[in-house]
Structure formats: structure tokens, C-alpha cells
Amino acid sequence: MKNVKVIGAGGYGGVGIIELLLKHPEFKLGCLVDLSDIGKKISDLYPHLTGFCDEVIVSPDDPKAQAKYDAVFFSTPDGVGMKVASAELEKGAHVVDYSGDFRFTTPEKYSAYATFIGLDPNHAAANLLPETIYGLSELHPFSAEQKLVGNPGCFAVSCILGLAPAAAGKLIDPKSVICDSKTGVSGAGKNPAAAFHYPARYEQANAYKLGGHQHMVEIEQELSELAGETIQITLTTQVVPICRGILSCLYAELNETMSATGLLEAYKSFYADKPFVRVFDNTATIGTAQVSGTNFCNLIVDVDERNNRLRVISHIDNLMKGQAGNALQNMNLMFGLDPRIGLDFAGRCP
């Protein structure tokens, strides 16, 4: 059994990975770390864990937190992992970071991202960037030699997986890509805010960050790499009054006349050996409920044949394939395990 530490255990990303680890046959929870709720049991914060995980949250400087662990998940904001990941790696841990700290493999790429979102462009552990990998293993497969992974952003997972086959196949005009993405309120995290107070969210849907969302940088980076040319997107992110889930409606002009059947075949071929991506035709009656609580990405693939325009509808659970589920998928690979271990379940209905 591999011993695991979760840093930022009290947030939604932390409890998400805790829930998954409790069912994992190869990993066991060894330590929960946070800056708040120190001394409380995690089941005090999340009563559904009572009897399943009653581990006490400790501070980062607690001797238990300083011990050696085989695997460490950083469920923390930008700027945290880069300051302390080195110490974990030196102890021999495998590290998955949820933030943008290790999604970019050069100081220049990180600087562009940080500048875009108003952070210090200088990375505190720039020496580690050549060692990291963008943790979307459907596009970047890696082996047990990998010690450091930057988990992707939730909107990025939704949009990249929805557009990757088209970009890689050079099927679309690189200047025509539109990503219209809607997320559940849990994407804002656990901490209360006026905009997410119940009366402000009930029967309310709104767009936000129209000046540019941080995940746009990742999306453009990955799609451009696949296409071998620069792809610039128009990304509109919106919050809708559901708890969890992302629905991204993705559009682009096709370079050549193509049928819905032809595009569907291209997508099915691209994802043939990717167990967490499921491809459906335009008759599928699916939505965010069909991925809720799972690590799947469900894609409806279609062509607006009247306008020769690609139309892909991408569905993920923002807290699973968009966060904790994908993180566990990455950690499985880092230990040479089947990526489906601890994640191969169908979800729930209704």
C-alpha cells in the first residue's frame, strides 16, 4: 500500500480525492493537511465521511505533515505547490498539483500564464518545470518514471478533450474556434462569497471573466501543439444553478466538407484506447447528470452540415474529471497502475 498525503484537504478538491482514496486498493490515506480547521476530524467538516475517514487535519508544520509519503496531492491555489513541492520530491514522493504551478514546462510558458492572470511571472521553482508534465494523459501518456504532474483546469479538460481530435487532424480553421462553457457552482470552491450566496445563485445564470479566463491559456497551448499551428479561441465561461458539472458547446469551421458520420468516426478512432472518453452521435440524450460523480468525459460529436461547422458537446464533472478524478488517474499512472483503478464506476441514476 502506498501512503498518501493530501494538502488542502478541507476544500472540495481535497474531500474529492479523499473519497476516491477510501475505495482505492493500492493507496491509503496517511495525512490530511490544511491551514484551517486544524485539529478537527475531516468527518466533522464532511459528516458523510463519519466512520469511513475520521482523520484529524494537521498544520503544514506538524511532524506528521513533515514525514515521508509515497504520494502527495496538492489541492491548493496557485503559488503554494511551487514553494513546497521540491521538499516532497526530495523525500521521494510522487506529486500531483491541482493548480497552475506545474501545468507549464518552461519558465517562459509559465510567465505568460501568470502575467495573463495577474500573478508574479517568476516561478519559485523554475528548475522543476522541465520535470513536470501537463496531466491530461489522454494526450500526454507517461510512465511510472514521472514524479511531478500539473493537473489541468476543469474548463481546460472539457474543451481540450472536445477539440483534440479535430485539432490533431487539422480538420478545423484555427481562428474559428468558439468554446461556450457552463459550470456548476461548486467550481467556485468551498469558501463563501456574496456572488455564490443561495439567493444570488438560485434561478441565476451569468457569464464571467469575459476579459479572459485562466484556463484559456492551457486550452490554446494544448490545441496549438496538437495542430502544429497557433489556435486562438473565444472562450465564454458561465455559471449555472447546478452543483457540479461542466457542459461545453464547442464550435469551429471545418476546413473541408465533412459529414457528421465522418467526424464521429474520426473521434472514435482518436479515443479508441482512452477509457475515460466516451463518444456519442448527435442522437444521444445525455447531459451533465450522466457524468456526475464519475471520471468520464462524454462527447456528442456533430456537424452543422448546413454551415459546414463542427459542433461538439463536452460533458464532465468539474470535481472529478475536472479535478480529483483526473488527479487520481494521473497518480495511478505515476505508480505504473491501470489508470482505471479506483475510478471505473458508472455513476448514478437518476
C-alpha positions in Angstrom: 0.0 0.0 0.0 1.2 3.5 -0.9 0.9 6.1 1.9 -0.7 9.3 0.7 -0.8 12.9 2.0 -3.4 15.4 0.9 -2.5 19.1 1.3 -5.6 21.4 1.2 -7.7 18.5 2.5 -10.6 20.7 3.7 -11.7 22.0 0.3 -13.8 20.4 -2.4 -10.7 19.2 -4.2 -9.4 17.7 -1.0 -12.5 15.9 0.0 -12.9 14.7 -3.6 -9.6 12.9 -3.6 -10.2 11.6 0.0 -13.5 10.0 -1.2 -11.7 8.2 -4.0 -8.7 7.1 -2.0 -11.0 5.4 0.5 -12.0 3.0 -2.3 -8.6 2.5 -3.8 -6.9 -0.9 -3.3 -3.3 0.4 -3.6 -3.4 3.8 -1.8 -4.1 4.6 1.8 -4.6 8.0 3.5 -1.8 8.8 5.8 -2.1 12.5 6.5 -4.5 15.4 5.9 -3.0 18.9 5.9 -4.7 22.3 5.8 -4.3 25.9 7.1 -7.7 26.0 8.6 -9.8 23.6 10.7 -6.6 22.2 12.3 -7.3 19.7 15.0 -10.7 18.8 13.6 -11.6 15.5 12.1 -12.3 15.6 8.4 -15.6 13.9 9.2 -16.5 17.0 11.3 -16.4 19.1 8.1 -17.9 16.4 5.9 -20.2 14.2 8.0 -20.8 11.7 5.2 -17.2 10.5 5.9 -18.1 9.5 9.5 -16.8 6.0 10.1 -15.0 6.0 6.8 -12.4 8.7 7.4 -12.1 10.3 10.8 -8.5 11.5 10.2 -7.6 14.7 12.0 -6.4 17.7 10.0 -2.9 18.9 10.9 -1.0 22.0 10.1 1.8 22.1 7.5 4.5 22.3 10.2 3.1 19.4 12.2 5.7 16.5 12.5 3.1 14.2 10.9 2.9 16.5 7.9 6.7 16.6 7.6 7.1 12.8 7.4 7.8 11.0 4.1 4.9 9.9 2.0 4.8 8.0 -1.3 2.2 10.2 -2.9 1.2 13.8 -2.3 -1.8 15.7 -3.7 -1.7 19.5 -3.6 -5.3 20.6 -3.6 -4.1 24.2 -3.3 -4.3 27.6 -5.1 -1.6 28.9 -7.4 1.6 29.7 -5.7 1.5 27.0 -3.0 2.8 23.9 -4.7 5.8 25.7 -6.3 7.1 26.7 -2.8 7.0 23.2 -1.2 6.9 20.6 -4.0 10.7 20.4 -4.0 10.7 19.2 -0.4 8.2 16.5 -1.2 10.1 15.3 -4.3 13.4 15.2 -2.3 11.7 12.8 0.1 10.8 10.6 -2.8 7.2 11.4 -3.2 5.2 11.5 -6.4 3.4 14.8 -6.6 0.2 15.9 -8.4 -0.6 19.6 -8.1 -4.1 20.9 -8.8 -3.1 24.5 -9.6 -1.4 26.2 -12.5 2.0 25.9 -10.8 3.2 22.9 -12.8 1.0 22.9 -16.0 3.7 24.6 -18.0 7.1 23.1 -18.8 9.2 26.2 -19.2 9.7 29.5 -17.3 8.6 31.4 -20.4 5.3 29.5 -20.7 4.6 29.8 -17.0 5.4 33.5 -17.2 2.9 34.1 -20.0 0.2 32.3 -17.9 1.0 34.1 -14.7 1.1 37.5 -16.4 -2.3 36.8 -18.1 -3.9 36.2 -14.7 -2.0 38.9 -12.8 0.4 36.8 -10.8 4.1 37.1 -10.3 5.6 35.9 -13.6 8.7 34.4 -11.8 8.2 30.8 -10.8 9.5 30.0 -7.4 10.7 26.5 -8.5 11.6 27.1 -12.2 14.1 24.3 -12.0 11.3 21.8 -11.7 9.3 22.9 -14.8 11.3 20.8 -17.2 10.4 17.8 -15.0 6.7 18.3 -15.0 4.1 17.2 -17.5 0.6 18.5 -18.3 -1.6 16.0 -16.6 -4.1 15.1 -19.3 -2.9 11.6 -20.0 -5.3 11.1 -22.9 -2.9 13.4 -24.8 0.3 13.1 -22.8 0.8 9.5 -21.8 3.5 8.9 -19.2 5.1 6.1 -17.3 6.0 5.4 -13.6 9.2 7.4 -14.1 7.1 10.6 -13.9 7.4 12.2 -10.4 5.6 15.6 -10.9 2.3 16.3 -12.7 0.4 19.5 -13.1 -3.3 18.6 -13.1 -5.3 20.5 -15.7 -8.0 23.1 -15.1 -11.6 21.9 -15.3 -12.7 24.0 -18.2 -9.5 23.1 -20.0 -10.2 19.4 -19.7 -13.7 19.8 -21.1 -12.6 21.9 -24.1 -9.3 20.2 -24.9 -10.8 16.7 -24.9 -13.7 18.0 -27.0 -11.5 19.6 -29.7 -8.3 17.5 -29.6 -9.2 15.1 -32.5 -10.2 18.0 -34.7 -7.0 19.9 -33.9 -4.7 17.0 -34.3 -6.4 16.0 -37.6 -6.2 19.6 -38.9 -9.9 19.5 -39.5 -10.7 23.0 -38.4 -9.9 26.6 -39.1 -7.5 27.6 -36.2 -9.0 31.1 -36.0 -12.7 30.0 -35.8 -12.8 28.1 -32.5 -15.5 29.0 -30.0 -15.9 27.4 -26.6 -19.1 28.2 -24.8 -18.8 26.6 -21.3 -21.2 26.4 -18.4 -20.2 25.2 -14.9 -21.9 24.3 -11.7 -21.5 26.5 -8.6 -19.1 24.0 -6.9 -16.4 25.2 -9.4 -16.1 28.4 -7.2 -14.8 26.3 -4.3 -15.8 25.9 -0.7 -15.3 29.4 0.6 -18.4 31.5 0.8 -18.8 34.7 -1.3 -21.6 37.1 -1.9 -21.9 36.1 -5.6 -22.5 32.4 -4.5 -24.9 33.1 -1.7 -28.0 31.0 -2.4 -30.4 33.9 -3.3 -27.8 35.2 -5.7 -27.4 31.9 -7.5 -31.0 30.4 -7.4 -32.5 30.8 -10.9 -29.5 32.8 -12.0 -27.1 32.1 -14.8 -24.3 34.5 -15.8 -21.2 34.8 -17.8 -18.0 35.9 -16.1 -14.3 36.6 -16.8 -15.1 37.9 -20.2 -11.7 39.7 -20.2 -10.1 36.2 -20.3 -10.3 33.1 -18.2 -7.1 31.5 -16.9 -7.9 28.1 -18.5 -7.8 29.7 -21.9 -4.0 29.7 -21.8 -4.0 25.9 -21.3 -6.6 25.3 -24.0 -4.7 27.3 -26.6 -1.4 25.8 -25.6 -2.6 22.2 -26.0 -4.6 22.6 -29.1 -1.9 24.6 -30.8 0.6 21.8 -30.0 -1.7 19.2 -31.5 -2.4 21.3 -34.6 1.2 22.3 -35.2 0.0 25.9 -35.6 -1.4 28.6 -33.4 -5.1 28.2 -32.3 -6.7 31.1 -30.7 -10.1 30.6 -29.1 -13.1 32.6 -28.0 -13.9 31.2 -24.5 -17.1 32.3 -22.7 -17.4 30.8 -19.2 -20.8 30.9 -17.4 -22.1 29.7 -14.0 -25.4 28.0 -14.0 -27.5 26.9 -10.9 -26.4 23.3 -10.6 -24.0 21.9 -8.1 -21.5 20.1 -10.3 -20.8 19.6 -13.9 -19.4 21.4 -17.0 -21.1 21.5 -20.3 -19.0 22.9 -23.1 -20.5 23.6 -26.5 -17.6 23.8 -29.0 -17.7 25.2 -32.5 -15.2 25.6 -35.3 -15.3 26.0 -39.1 -14.3 22.8 -40.9 -11.5 23.1 -43.4 -13.2 20.7 -45.8 -16.8 19.5 -46.3 -17.4 16.7 -43.8 -20.4 14.7 -42.7 -21.4 14.1 -39.1 -20.7 10.4 -39.6 -17.2 11.1 -40.9 -16.4 13.4 -37.9 -17.8 10.8 -35.5 -15.6 8.1 -36.9 -12.5 10.4 -36.6 -13.3 11.0 -32.9 -14.0 7.3 -32.1 -10.7 6.4 -33.7 -8.8 9.1 -31.8 -10.2 7.9 -28.4 -10.4 4.2 -29.1 -7.9 3.3 -26.4 -8.9 6.1 -23.9 -11.2 4.5 -21.3 -12.5 7.7 -19.8 -13.6 9.4 -23.0 -16.9 8.2 -24.5 -18.0 9.4 -27.9 -21.7 9.6 -28.9 -23.6 10.6 -32.0 -26.0 13.5 -32.3 -29.0 11.4 -31.2 -27.6 10.8 -27.7 -29.9 12.1 -24.9 -27.2 12.8 -22.4 -26.2 15.8 -20.2 -24.1 16.6 -17.1 -26.1 14.1 -15.0 -24.6 11.2 -16.9 -21.1 12.1 -15.8 -21.9 13.3 -12.3 -19.6 11.7 -9.7 -17.5 10.0 -12.4 -14.2 10.4 -14.2 -15.8 10.2 -17.7 -15.9 12.8 -20.4 -18.9 12.3 -22.6 -18.7 13.9 -26.1 -21.6 14.4 -28.5 -19.9 14.8 -31.9 -21.8 16.5 -34.8 -21.5 18.6 -37.9 -23.8 21.5 -38.7 -23.8 20.4 -42.3 -25.8 23.5 -43.5 -22.8 25.7 -42.4 -20.0 23.0 -42.5 -19.3 23.7 -38.9 -18.0 21.3 -36.2 -20.3 21.1 -33.2 -19.1 19.1 -30.1 -20.9 19.0 -26.8 -18.5 18.0 -24.0 -19.7 16.9 -20.5 -17.5 16.4 -17.4 -18.0 16.5 -13.7 -15.8 19.5 -12.7 -14.9 18.0 -9.4 -13.9 14.6 -10.9 -12.6 14.6 -14.5 -12.0 18.3 -13.9 -10.1 17.8 -10.7 -9.8 14.9 -8.2 -10.7 12.0 -10.5 -8.2 13.1 -13.1 -5.6 13.6 -10.4 -6.1 10.0 -9.2 -5.9 8.8 -12.8 -2.5 10.6 -13.0 -1.3 9.2 -9.7 -2.2 5.7 -10.9 0.0 6.1 -13.9 2.8 7.5 -11.8 2.9 4.2 -9.9 2.6 2.1 -13.0 -1.0 1.1 -12.3 -4.0 0.8 -14.6 -5.5 4.3 -14.8 -9.0 2.9 -14.1 -8.2 1.7 -10.6 -10.4 3.4 -8.1 -12.3 5.2 -10.9 -14.0 2.6 -13.0 -17.6 3.1 -12.0 -20.7 4.2 -13.8 -22.1 6.9 -11.6 -25.7 7.1 -10.5 -29.2 7.4 -11.9 -31.3 9.4 -11.5 
